[in-house]
């Protein structure tokens, strides 16, 4: 009945239904059925729509208003659990550039198809709508049931599906997305795309689309290196298709190794995020230096002077500035976290090495000195491990002051346009930060209380090593206090404030 109804609609109504269905993550037929049966929807079933995982509501099909899950039959304990899960997901993946975008994922027949289950999950938890299409061969490796459950949408496979093709479903699938992703992209399917073949649903959609196509190849190394495959790759690239991978490594076949492994799901997620990133880039053309982490000042070959800095805040700021278009040089002390992939990383160990790296990166428009640089170092590093000597008490350790990197930049001939320092304090936070602002000739000081009893973070364990922060921004004109946020949120807010300040300065000139 739904298909007959759709065919009888005029083009305006059909387009409106198409947009509504896409927004709610359903096919036009499913949307039409729900609309036709809306008065009987009182006892709602607990079903998922193809919406970001954190979406804890359901559209009212009659009014278009959002209804809470409590109105759908969820009890209060279940709702509380879902709300808690939603908040953690929202915080962790807030700001993913492709959130809210629509990806049509074409899964073809290869052993790497199993990776698509994780790919779907990773995309959906970041707020990306995923609509899956499976080739007949893909059914031999993973089931439509698994794919559909993770995507929370119908799995499309049949070009001649009587219901879907009533309104030329393959054209609709080709157009109702922001990006088409083929993973794994087998040699067979790539050959079809390159030569314009369209004898099943997947190849027909790929030929009919006007959207970008991202291919994640996966095949045996001999197949990848074959001249026919390489010709097809060149054709696809010249036609505008984009590629991620393949990687080199062990194959599924015993004793086989080489280039042909499908990229890992998180690599594909990152590429998708970059391709669908339509956010403004106010820092495009600007150069930023960010320092992060602790420094290690050696005492002997075994021991060193350090602090509890994890580098999480500095790394997050570097990433946030890069997201706004800046060219970022991240100078990092020893940390146990990965550097953002959209920055240039310079690894150092000591304060003196960090100073050299920072000054080598000048000139710059922005400098954010987040690193917790050790104030002191040993006068001379012992060549051998210092040993205890019975009866003689502890060995004496002579210290000398490390270079002040922030102060050096404040007085440098190539001083950055905007110079920002951090002040990690355990008492009299504002007093010490204001003194630092003046002494170091910085434009801003970002001050925070890093004492264990600051009440910040999970289990109120403090800022150092944690994922949350509460800062104050001190300038010559005043103090701005921010609430407790995740370090990622602090970074994004600070990066945007930097962009706004530089824009104001440029327009005032």
Buried (B, 14 or more C-beta within 10 A) or exposed (E): EBBEBBEEBEEEEBEEBBEBBBBBBBBBBBBBBBBEEEEEBEEEEEEBBBBBBBBBBBBEBEEEEEBEBEEBEBEEEEBEEBBEEBEEBBBEBBBBBBBBBBBBBBBBBBBBBBBBBBBBBBBBBBBBBBBBBBBEBBBEBBBBEBBBBBBBBBBBBBBEEEEBBBBEBBBBBBBBBBBBBBBBBBBBBBBBBBEEBBEBBBBBBBBBBEBBBBBBBBBBBEBBEBEEBEEBBEBBEEEEBBBBBBBEEEBEEEEEEBBBBBBBBEBBBBBBBEBBEEEEBBBEEBBBBBBBBBBBBBBBEEBBBBBEBBBBBBBBBBBBBBBBBBBBBBBBBBBEBEBBEBBBBBBBBBBBBBBBBBBEBBEBBBBBBBBBBBBEBBEEBBEEEBEEEEEEEEEEBEBEEBBBBBBBBBEBEEBBBBBBBBBBBEEEBBEBBBEBBEEBBBBBBBBBBBBEEBEBBEEEBBBBBBBBBBBBBBBEEEEEEBEBBBBBBBBBBBBBBBBEBBEEEEEEE
